[in-house]
């Protein structure tokens, strides 16, 4: 899922920065399992996961150009899916995410990779598509200052 993030610095030293961040983005599946429920004929036609979050983060920029940091965010998650033999599912739940990032600065741009985990809460236990919401995150980022 692509995300767009804005960071607002509220404390900055020579190398260390604490930020408040706002982030959001849409997500739609490009690959799905043949069935949403293992052992049953429940074809999975589509899945979406959209979010808007706010949180806190730490960033460090070394003199050698290495950039690293972490963040914790939370906010609403709108997710759902279309299943062939069952009614469509649409839910709004809370989501908490944590993410680590490492990159390198090139002039005024930082390029790098990120890994994290997102956990939905307050979800419907009878949901067929719930196991597909949240989970591990792996991505790339670009930051310009």
N, C-alpha and C positions, 0 to 999 in steps of 0.2 A: 504494500500500500504506500503510495507516495505521500510524503508529509511536507508541510511548509511550516517553518518555525521562526518566531521572532524572539530575540533575547534582549532583555533590558538589564543592564549592569547596575547592581546596587552596592557593590563593594569591589574595589580593584586595587591591587598592589602591582609591583613591577612584573611579576610572573603569574600571580593568582587572581582569579576573578570569580565572584559569586554572582549568579544571574537568576532572574525570574524569567520564565519562558512561557510562551503561549504557542500552542501547536495544534494542527488539525489536518485532516485529509480524508479523502474517500478511498475505499478499497473494494475491488471486485475480483472474484476468483478467476484465474485463467486455467487452472487445473483442479479437478475434483476427483474423489474416488468414485468408482462405479456405483457404490451404494452408500447411503448415509448411515445405515445400521448393518453392521457385520452379520452375515448369515440370513439377511432378509432382502427381498426385492423392493428397495426404496431408492430408485434412481435420483441422483442429486443433480438438478438442472442448473442452478445458479446459487451463489452465495455472495453477500456483501457485508462490509464492516466499515462503518464511518465513525470518526471520532473527533472531538474537540477537547483539548486538555490544557491545564495550567500546572506549573510546578517550579521546582528549584533545581539549580545545577551548579556545578563547580567546573571551571576550566583552568588549565595551566598551559602556558606557552613558554617553552624554554628558549634560551638564547640561541641554541643550535637549530631552532625551527620545529622541534617536536611539539605537538599539540596533543593533549589528552584531557579527559574529563569524564564526568558522570552526571546523571540527572535522574530525578524521580518526578513523575507527573501523574495526574489523575483527572478524570472527567467522564462525561457520558460516552457510551458506546452504543451506536445504533447498528444492529446486525439482524440478518435474516437470510432465509433461503427459500427457494422454490423446489419442491419435491414432487415427483410424478404421481405417486399414489397417496399422498397425504396433503392436508391443507398447508398453504404457505405459512411460514413463520416469520414474525417481525417482532423484535424486542428492543427495549431501551434498558440498559443496565449501567452500572458504574464500572470503570476500568482503572487499574493502577498499573503503571509501567515503570520499569527501571532500565537504564541503558548506560553502557560504557562506550566511549569513543576514543579512537587514536588516529592521529593524522599528522600531516606535515605542512608547514607554511611555505607558500610560494608567492612572494611579494605580499599583496594584501588579501590573498585567497588561501584558505586552508582546505585541503582535500584529505579524506580519510574514510575509515570504516567504523561501523558501529555494531554492537551486539547487545541484546537485551531480552527482557521477558515481560509480557503483559498478562495480567490476571483479571478477568471479569468477576464481578461479585453481584449479589442480589439477582441471580439468574433463576429462570424457570427450570426446575428439575426434570420436567417432562419434555423439554425441548429436544428435538432430534438434532438440530444444527448447533446446539451449545458447545459440543466438544471441538468445533472448528473455530470458535471465537477466541481471540487472544493467542497466547503461546509464545514461542521463541521468535525473536526479531533478528534479522541480519540485513545490513544495508550499507550504503555508502552515503557520505554527506559532503557538501560543499558549503563553506562559510566564508563570507567576505566582510571586511571591516571598513 
